[in-house]
Amino acid sequence: MRIAVIGSGSVGSGLARGWSAAGHSVVIGSRSPESERVTALVAEIGNGVEAATPPDSVAGADVIVLAVPWSAVEESISSLGDVSGRVIIDATNPFVRGLDLALGHTWSGGEQVAELASGARVVKALNVVDARLLDGHLLDGRQISIPIAGDDADAKQVASKLIYDLGFDVVDAGALVSSRLLEPLALLMIRLSMKKSLGAEIGFRVLRESRATFD
């Protein structure tokens, strides 16, 4: 599968590294794809990873992954052009300085992304795990659970398969409106990590008797 990862920061690079290692074709969408930093990143990841401008990166991509700071979301989506019908995995969180939510309770970042990316099939996912664990890192021998939320069943299936390929457990959290719950959960994980000195190696896990697998 060809994946366009929009964003070359810690989350974007971690996802590019994980998916390319799993055998997917990955292109990193960056405003400065030929910069020294991005060029070095692509060389370091290897596995055929490429870099291009955001609109060029999504051309021919099966899936678009949004992995930029919240302040860059609107501009990033606008730069992609027409994304109607495309699958977009929204890995962002609507955070502001001081570790707080820019919006929530009655609206969410996931819903805002869907509104900005008119006609796209948006799936909220990969927003509750630390970027340093995006290699499918096991905690105490167990996979981290990644909840996903979206309104399109086929898009959620695509996202689930990609998340499973990273080495995570996948939990269907329902419709995109559940983003209103997943984004505060991400904030809780960050506060536990930073404020309570638990470190980066913590993760969310749903315990149940059986889980879905994806061939």
N, C-alpha and C positions, 0 to 999 in steps of 0.2 A: 504494500500500500504506500502511496506517496503522501507524505504529511508535510504541510507548510506550518512551521512553528513561528508565529509572529512574536518576536522578542528574543534578544540575545543575552539577557541577564541570567541570573542563577537558575530560575525556573525553566526558561526557554532552553538554555544550554544543557540542563540536566535531562530534560525530555528528549532533546535531540540525541544526546549520548545514549540514553536508554533505548529509544526506538530504533536507532541505527544499529545498535548492537543486537537487537532482536530481528534484524533483517529487513527493516522497512527503509524505504527511500525518504530521506529527510532534507528539506531545504529550510534554512533559517531566514526569516524575513526581517530585514534590518534597514533602517533609514540610511545607514552607511555600510553597505555590505563589503566594500573594498577597504575599509579602515584597517589599521594595523591590529586593533583588538579583535575584530571579527575574523579577519584573515587568520590570525593566530589560533583563535578558537576552533575554526573549521579544521585547521591542520592538526590540532591537538585531538579532536574527536575522531577524525578519520572516518572510516566506514562509508566513504562516498558522500558524506554530508556536504551540502553546498550552501552558499549564501546568495541572496538576491534582495532586491527592493521588495517591500510588501506586495505591491500589485503583481510583480513578476513571480514572486514565490508561490502565489495561490493559483497561478495559471497551470492547469493540469493536475492540481492537487486533489486527492480524494477527500481529504479532511483538512480543515483549518483549525489550528490551536492558538488561542489568544493567551499569551503569557507576558503581558506588559504591566507596568504599574498602573494603578487605577487612573491616575492623572493623564495617562496617555491613551486610554481606551477609546474615547470618541475619535480622536485624530487617527488612530490606527485603523479602526473600522472604516472610517471615511476613505482612507487611502486604498482600501482593497477593491473599491468599485462595487459592481453588482454582485451580491453574494446570495441572491434569491435561490432557494433550494439547496444551498450548500450546507454541509455539516460543519458546525463550529463548536469545538470544545472550549468552553470558557473556564480557564484556570486562574482567573483573576479574583481579587478580593477588593471590595470598596473601602480600603483603609485610608485614613488620614494620619497626619503626624500626631504622635502621642498615643499610638495604638488604640484607635477608636474607629468606629464605622462611620463612613460618610453618609450612609443611608441604611435603612433596615426597618424591620417590624411590618410595615405595610407595603414595602417595595424592596427590591434587591438588585444587586449588581448583575446577576444573571438575567433578570427580566429587563434591566436597562440595556444590556448587550443585545438581547433579542429585539428590542424596540429600535435600537440604532442599526442593527444588521437586518433590515427589513426583509422578510421572506426566508431568512436562513433558519435552519433547524438547529437550535442551540441546545447544547447539553452542558450543564454545570458539572464540573468534575476536576479532580486533582488540585483542589484549592485548600485541602485540609492537611496536606503533608509537607514537611519541610523539604526545601529544594535539595538538601544534601542527602535525602533518602530516596530520591527519584530513581535509583537503580534497583528498586524493588527490595530494598534492605529489609532483612528479617529482624524482628525484635523479640528476643527470648525464644527464637525458633519459630515464630509465627509471622504470617503476612500481615501487613498493615491493611486495614479496610479503607477503601475509597468509595464514599457515597456519591452517587450520580443523580441528577435531576433533569428532567426534560419532558417535553410534550410530544415528541415524535419517537415512536417505538423503534423504528429502523435506525434512526440516528443514535439512540441509546445503545442499541446492539453493537453498532460500529465502535462507539466509545468504549463500551465494556470490553470488547475484544482487545482494543489497543491498551487499555489499562491492565488487563490480564497479562498481556505480552510484556509489560514492564515488571511483572512479578507481584502484583498486588491482588488482594481480595476485592471483589466488586460488590457493592450493595446498592440496590435500586431504591432510591429515596422518594420516588414518585414524580409528580409533575414539576415543571420548572419553578413553580411557586415555592417549592421546598428550598430553593436557594436562600430564601429568607431565614432558614434555619441553619443551612450549611455554612454560610458566611460568618455568623457569630461563633459557630463551632471552630472555624479556622482561627478566629481571634482568641478564643479560649486556649487553643493549642499553643499559640505564640506566647500568650501570657504565662502559661505553665512553663514553657521552655525558658523564657527570659526572666520573668519576674520571680518565679519560684526556683530558679536555678536548676531546672531538671535537664537542661541541655537540649541539643537538637534531636537526639535519638529517642524521641517519644512519638507515639502514633495512636490513632483511633482504631479500635477493633470491635467489630460486632461478633459476638459469640452466638452460634446456633448449631444445630445438629448437622446441617448439610448446607452446601453452598453451590452456586451455579459454576459450571466450568464451560470454557469456550474452546472448541477444537480449532 
